[in-house]
Amino acid sequence: MVKIPFSEDELKIVGEIPGFFPGTPGVPVFNYPVTQREAYRSFYKRDPIWQILPSDTLMFNPKIIPDNIARAFVIESYVLDRKDYGGKDMFGVEWEYVEVATGSMVKPGSPILKDANEWEDKLIFPDIDKWDWIGSAESNREHIKKANRFVQPFFLTGFYERLISFMDFDNAVVALIDEDQKEAVKALFERLTDLYIGIIDRMIDYYGIDGITIHDDWGAQRAPFFSPATAQEMIVPAMRRLTDHLHDRGIFADLHSCGKIELMVPQLIEAGWDSWGPQLMNDSLMLYEKYGDKLIIGINPPPLPPDATEDEQRAAAADFVEKYCNRDKPAMLNFYAMPLLTPAFREELYRLSRKKFGG
């Protein structure tokens, strides 16, 4: 894209995006020279226009996908009452909504599979052509069009998490390394890839999505659940087939994977992900220096003190631009760093990144 010189007129606020969580402040919309959607797509192509932020995306999770209801994550034109969350996902697995956690968990103790070799006999794959894609697309058409942001669904659930939902955690982690079950797990993941490609293809065709975030937690607070070698053998091949298909269709692939999984970044790269936002227990600054030329890393800068002055807020934004706004090695400001985004920080980040990328 041709570089667009920065104009101070761009800082005029022309609208507002509602806060992501109920009761949180709205996000100002500046007088951008291109749409947020165009800027986000350009960023992923490593040709940034400004430093993109989570608010430049439209997270879109339609209720037509049963997992979004079961796992309490419907985000679309229709607002679902929380009392309707939980229930069965697309495989008939029962999820229970936990109000205090504002999320759902599988009811433990009665897994569909106790041995991965049972999957072909016991799992019933959904017939996704029976889902009302046309009706869902029509009801969300104006919602998506009006936002004019980068449309990025949050796809639940990935590969290892899906195995947990079928087997419970203890059985699933054993199945990854049990020589008697490994081939069955690989075959299951390949079959899941076929299913996921089918669902995402329909999301591309009916909604016009730009990217997608796949949810697949790989770790806990201190370490991954399994070794890099296990990830490489058991999960990476299926993931790579999925991300290759997404890229063939012009869709950008973001991974949401919780836990301290710094050791796994080579496997994330091998699996073909465009970006990953590490949780705070990971050293995002080190990861950026080591891997930022191969994977767009979500950065978690040091937090500002609660009483930070406006000058300090702007200085923090300038520091981020200096360190991470590099055209050939871009980085994201992570979702977990949202408390940094005061009005002063946001304005200064936009101004300085526009000057750097537009000059």
C-alpha positions as CSV (number, residue, x, y, z in Angstrom):
1,M,0.0,0.0,0.0
2,V,1.2,3.5,-0.8
3,K,2.3,5.4,2.4
4,I,-0.2,7.9,3.6
5,P,1.4,11.0,5.4
6,F,-0.1,11.7,8.8
7,S,-2.3,14.8,9.3
8,E,-3.3,16.2,12.7
9,D,-6.8,16.3,11.4
10,E,-6.9,12.5,11.8
11,L,-7.1,13.0,15.6
12,K,-10.6,14.4,15.4
13,I,-13.0,12.0,17.1
14,V,-15.8,11.0,14.7
15,G,-17.4,8.2,16.6
16,E,-17.2,5.7,19.5
17,I,-17.0,1.9,19.8
18,P,-18.8,0.5,22.8
19,G,-16.6,-0.9,25.6
20,F,-15.9,-4.6,25.2
21,F,-17.3,-5.4,28.7
22,P,-20.6,-4.0,30.0
23,G,-19.9,-0.8,31.9
24,T,-16.4,-0.2,30.5
25,P,-15.7,3.1,28.6
26,G,-16.2,3.4,24.9
27,V,-13.3,3.6,22.5
28,P,-13.0,6.8,20.4
29,V,-12.9,6.5,16.6
30,F,-10.5,8.8,15.0
31,N,-10.8,10.4,11.5
32,Y,-8.8,7.5,10.0
33,P,-7.4,7.9,6.4
34,V,-8.5,4.3,5.7
35,T,-11.0,2.0,7.4
36,Q,-9.9,0.0,10.5
37,R,-10.5,-3.1,8.5
38,E,-8.1,-2.0,5.8
39,A,-5.5,-1.0,8.3
40,Y,-5.7,-4.3,10.1
41,R,-5.4,-6.3,6.9
42,S,-2.4,-4.2,5.9
43,F,-0.8,-4.7,9.3
44,Y,-1.0,-8.5,8.9
45,K,0.7,-8.1,5.5
46,R,3.5,-6.4,7.4
47,D,2.7,-3.0,5.7
48,P,1.4,-1.1,8.8
49,I,-0.5,2.2,8.5
50,W,-0.9,2.7,12.3
51,Q,-0.4,0.6,15.4
52,I,-3.5,-1.6,15.4
53,L,-5.4,-2.3,18.6
54,P,-8.0,-4.9,19.6
55,S,-10.7,-2.3,19.1
56,D,-9.9,-2.3,15.4
57,T,-11.4,-5.7,15.2
58,L,-15.0,-6.8,15.3
59,M,-15.1,-10.0,17.4
60,F,-18.0,-12.0,15.9
61,N,-19.2,-15.2,17.4
62,P,-22.6,-16.2,15.9
63,K,-25.1,-18.3,17.9
64,I,-25.6,-20.6,14.9
65,I,-22.4,-22.4,16.1
66,P,-23.5,-24.5,19.1
67,D,-20.2,-24.2,20.9
68,N,-20.7,-20.4,21.2
69,I,-23.8,-20.9,23.2
70,A,-22.5,-23.9,25.2
71,R,-19.3,-22.0,26.1
72,A,-21.0,-18.7,26.8
73,F,-19.4,-16.6,24.0
74,V,-22.0,-15.4,21.6
75,I,-21.1,-12.0,20.1
76,E,-23.4,-10.9,17.3
77,S,-26.3,-8.6,16.5
78,Y,-28.5,-10.7,18.7
79,V,-27.9,-10.4,22.4
80,L,-28.3,-13.8,24.1
81,D,-29.5,-13.9,27.7
82,R,-27.0,-15.4,30.1
83,K,-29.6,-17.9,31.3
84,D,-29.5,-19.5,27.9
85,Y,-25.7,-20.2,28.1
86,G,-24.4,-23.7,28.6
87,G,-25.8,-26.9,27.2
88,K,-24.6,-29.1,24.4
89,D,-21.9,-28.2,21.9
90,M,-21.8,-29.4,18.3
91,F,-20.8,-32.9,19.4
92,G,-23.4,-33.2,22.1
93,V,-20.9,-32.6,25.0
94,E,-22.7,-31.0,27.9
95,W,-21.2,-27.7,29.2
96,E,-22.3,-25.9,32.4
97,Y,-22.3,-22.1,32.6
98,V,-20.5,-20.8,35.7
99,E,-21.8,-17.3,36.5
100,V,-18.9,-16.2,38.7
101,A,-16.4,-17.1,35.9
102,T,-18.7,-15.8,33.1
103,G,-17.7,-18.9,31.2
104,S,-18.5,-22.6,30.9
105,M,-16.9,-25.9,31.7
106,V,-17.6,-29.5,30.7
107,K,-19.4,-31.4,33.4
108,P,-16.6,-33.8,34.5
109,G,-16.7,-37.5,35.4
110,S,-18.6,-39.0,32.4
111,P,-16.4,-38.4,29.3
112,I,-17.6,-39.6,25.9
113,L,-14.3,-41.3,25.3
114,K,-12.1,-43.2,27.8
115,D,-9.8,-44.3,25.1
116,A,-9.1,-42.4,21.9
117,N,-9.5,-45.5,19.8
118,E,-13.2,-45.3,20.5
119,W,-13.7,-42.0,18.6
120,E,-14.9,-43.4,15.3
121,D,-17.6,-45.5,17.0
122,K,-18.7,-43.0,19.6
123,L,-18.4,-39.5,18.2
124,I,-21.2,-38.1,16.0
125,F,-19.9,-35.3,13.9
126,P,-22.3,-32.4,13.2
127,D,-24.0,-31.9,9.9
128,I,-23.1,-28.2,9.5
129,D,-25.2,-27.8,6.3
130,K,-28.3,-28.1,8.5
131,W,-27.3,-24.9,10.3
132,D,-29.1,-21.8,9.1
133,W,-26.2,-20.0,7.5
134,I,-28.4,-17.9,5.3
135,G,-30.6,-16.7,8.1
136,S,-27.6,-16.0,10.3
137,A,-25.8,-14.0,7.6
138,E,-28.9,-12.0,6.9
139,S,-29.5,-11.1,10.5
140,N,-25.9,-10.0,11.0
141,R,-25.4,-8.2,7.6
142,E,-25.9,-4.7,8.9
143,H,-24.1,-5.4,12.1
144,I,-20.9,-6.4,10.2
145,K,-21.2,-3.7,7.5
146,K,-21.8,-0.9,10.0
147,A,-18.7,-1.7,12.1
148,N,-16.3,-1.6,9.1
149,R,-13.7,-3.3,11.2
150,F,-11.6,-6.4,10.8
151,V,-14.1,-9.2,11.2
152,Q,-12.4,-11.8,13.4
153,P,-14.5,-14.7,15.0
154,F,-13.2,-16.4,18.1
155,F,-13.4,-20.1,17.2
156,L,-14.2,-22.5,20.0
157,T,-12.8,-25.1,20.3
158,G,-9.4,-26.2,18.9
159,F,-7.6,-29.5,19.0
160,Y,-6.2,-30.3,22.4
161,E,-9.1,-28.6,24.1
162,R,-11.5,-30.6,22.0
163,L,-9.8,-33.8,23.1
164,I,-10.2,-32.7,26.7
165,S,-13.9,-32.1,26.1
166,F,-14.2,-35.7,24.8
167,M,-12.0,-37.4,27.4
168,D,-11.6,-35.1,30.5
169,F,-8.1,-33.7,31.1
170,D,-6.3,-36.7,32.7
171,N,-7.3,-39.1,29.9
172,A,-6.6,-36.6,27.2
173,V,-3.1,-35.7,28.3
174,V,-2.2,-39.4,28.5
175,A,-3.7,-40.1,25.0
176,L,-1.2,-37.7,23.5
177,I,1.7,-39.9,24.6
178,D,0.2,-43.4,24.9
179,E,1.6,-45.5,22.0
180,D,-1.7,-47.4,21.9
181,Q,-3.7,-44.2,21.4
182,K,-1.5,-41.8,19.5
183,E,-2.5,-42.9,16.0
184,A,-6.1,-42.6,16.9
185,V,-5.6,-39.1,18.2
186,K,-3.8,-38.1,15.0
187,A,-6.7,-39.4,12.9
188,L,-9.2,-37.6,15.1
189,F,-7.3,-34.3,14.8
190,E,-7.3,-34.8,11.0
191,R,-11.0,-35.4,11.0
192,L,-11.5,-32.3,13.2
193,T,-9.5,-30.3,10.7
194,D,-11.9,-31.3,7.9
195,L,-14.8,-30.2,10.1
196,Y,-13.2,-26.9,11.1
197,I,-12.3,-26.1,7.4
198,G,-15.9,-26.7,6.5
199,I,-17.2,-24.4,9.2
200,I,-14.7,-21.6,8.6
201,D,-15.3,-21.8,4.8
202,R,-18.9,-21.1,5.5
203,M,-18.0,-18.2,7.7
204,I,-15.9,-16.7,4.9
205,D,-18.6,-17.2,2.3
206,Y,-21.6,-16.1,4.4
207,Y,-20.1,-13.4,6.6
208,G,-17.0,-12.1,4.8
209,I,-14.7,-12.6,7.7
210,D,-11.1,-11.3,7.5
211,G,-9.3,-13.4,10.1
212,I,-10.0,-15.9,12.8
213,T,-8.8,-16.7,16.3
214,I,-8.6,-20.3,17.2
215,H,-8.8,-21.2,20.9
216,D,-6.5,-24.1,22.0
217,D,-4.9,-23.8,25.5
218,W,-1.6,-25.6,25.8
219,G,-0.4,-24.7,29.3
220,A,-0.9,-23.8,32.9
221,Q,0.5,-21.0,35.1
222,R,4.1,-22.4,35.2
223,A,4.6,-24.7,32.2
224,P,3.0,-26.4,29.1
225,F,0.8,-29.4,29.5
226,F,3.0,-31.4,27.2
227,S,6.4,-31.3,25.6
228,P,7.3,-29.4,22.4
229,A,8.1,-32.8,20.8
230,T,4.6,-34.0,21.6
231,A,3.1,-30.8,20.2
232,Q,5.2,-31.2,17.1
233,E,4.2,-34.8,16.5
234,M,0.6,-34.8,17.6
235,I,-1.0,-31.3,17.0
236,V,1.2,-29.3,14.6
237,P,0.4,-31.3,11.4
238,A,-3.4,-30.8,11.8
239,M,-3.0,-27.2,12.7
240,R,-0.7,-26.5,9.7
241,R,-3.2,-28.0,7.3
242,L,-5.9,-25.7,8.8
243,T,-3.7,-22.5,8.7
244,D,-2.5,-23.4,5.1
245,H,-6.2,-23.5,4.0
246,L,-7.0,-20.3,5.7
247,H,-4.1,-18.6,4.0
248,D,-5.1,-20.0,0.7
249,R,-8.5,-18.3,1.2
250,G,-6.9,-15.0,2.2
251,I,-7.7,-15.3,5.9
252,F,-5.3,-14.4,8.7
253,A,-4.8,-17.0,11.5
254,D,-4.4,-15.9,15.1
255,L,-4.0,-18.4,18.0
256,H,-5.3,-17.9,21.5
257,S,-3.4,-20.3,23.7
258,C,-3.3,-19.6,27.5
259,G,-0.6,-20.7,29.8
260,K,3.2,-20.3,30.1
261,I,4.1,-21.8,26.7
262,E,7.2,-19.9,25.7
263,L,8.9,-23.2,24.9
264,M,6.2,-23.9,22.3
265,V,6.8,-20.8,20.0
266,P,8.8,-22.8,17.4
267,Q,5.8,-25.2,17.2
268,L,3.4,-22.3,16.8
269,I,5.5,-21.0,13.9
270,E,5.7,-24.4,12.4
271,A,1.9,-24.7,12.7
272,G,1.6,-21.6,10.5
273,W,0.0,-19.1,12.8
274,D,0.3,-15.4,11.9
275,S,0.0,-14.1,15.5
276,W,-0.3,-15.1,19.1
277,G,-1.0,-13.0,22.2
278,P,0.8,-14.6,25.2
279,Q,-0.5,-14.3,28.7
280,L,1.3,-12.2,31.2
281,M,3.4,-15.1,32.7
282,N,5.2,-15.2,29.4
283,D,8.1,-12.9,28.6
284,S,6.6,-11.2,25.5
285,L,9.5,-8.8,25.1
286,M,12.0,-11.7,24.9
287,L,9.7,-13.5,22.5
288,Y,9.4,-10.5,20.3
289,E,13.2,-10.1,20.1
290,K,13.7,-13.8,19.3
291,Y,10.7,-14.6,17.1
292,G,9.0,-11.4,16.1
293,D,10.2,-11.7,12.5
294,K,8.4,-15.0,12.1
295,L,5.3,-14.5,14.3
296,I,3.4,-11.4,15.3
297,I,3.7,-11.3,19.1
298,G,1.2,-9.6,21.4
299,I,3.3,-7.4,23.7
300,N,2.6,-6.9,27.4
301,P,4.4,-3.7,28.3
302,P,5.1,-2.8,31.9
303,P,1.9,-1.5,33.5
304,L,1.5,2.2,34.3
305,P,1.0,3.2,38.0
306,P,-2.6,4.1,38.8
307,D,-1.6,7.8,39.3
308,A,0.5,8.1,36.1
309,T,0.4,11.6,34.7
310,E,-0.7,12.4,31.2
311,D,2.9,13.0,30.3
312,E,3.9,9.6,31.7
313,Q,1.1,8.0,29.7
314,R,2.3,9.6,26.5
315,A,5.9,8.7,27.2
316,A,4.8,5.0,27.6
317,A,3.1,5.2,24.2
318,A,6.3,6.8,22.7
319,D,8.4,4.0,24.2
320,F,6.1,1.3,22.6
321,V,6.3,3.0,19.2
322,E,10.1,3.2,19.4
323,K,10.6,-0.4,20.4
324,Y,7.8,-2.3,18.5
325,C,6.5,-0.2,15.6
326,N,8.9,-1.7,13.1
327,R,7.6,-2.1,9.5
328,D,9.5,-5.4,8.9
329,K,8.8,-6.7,12.4
330,P,5.4,-5.5,13.7
331,A,4.0,-6.4,17.0
332,M,0.5,-6.1,18.5
333,L,-0.4,-4.5,21.8
334,N,-1.8,-7.4,23.6
335,F,-5.4,-7.7,24.9
336,Y,-4.0,-8.2,28.4
337,A,-2.4,-4.7,28.1
338,M,-5.8,-3.0,27.7
339,P,-5.4,-1.0,31.1
340,L,-2.6,1.0,29.3
341,L,-5.1,2.4,26.8
342,T,-5.9,5.7,28.5
343,P,-7.2,8.5,26.2
344,A,-3.7,10.1,26.3
345,F,-1.8,6.8,25.6
346,R,-4.2,5.9,22.8
347,E,-3.9,9.3,21.1
348,E,-0.1,9.4,21.4
349,L,0.2,5.8,20.1
350,Y,-1.9,6.6,17.1
351,R,-0.1,9.9,16.3
352,L,3.4,8.6,16.6
353,S,2.8,5.2,14.9
354,R,1.1,7.1,12.0
355,K,4.1,9.3,11.7
356,K,6.4,6.4,11.7
357,F,4.5,4.2,9.3
358,G,3.3,7.0,7.1
359,G,6.6,8.8,6.7
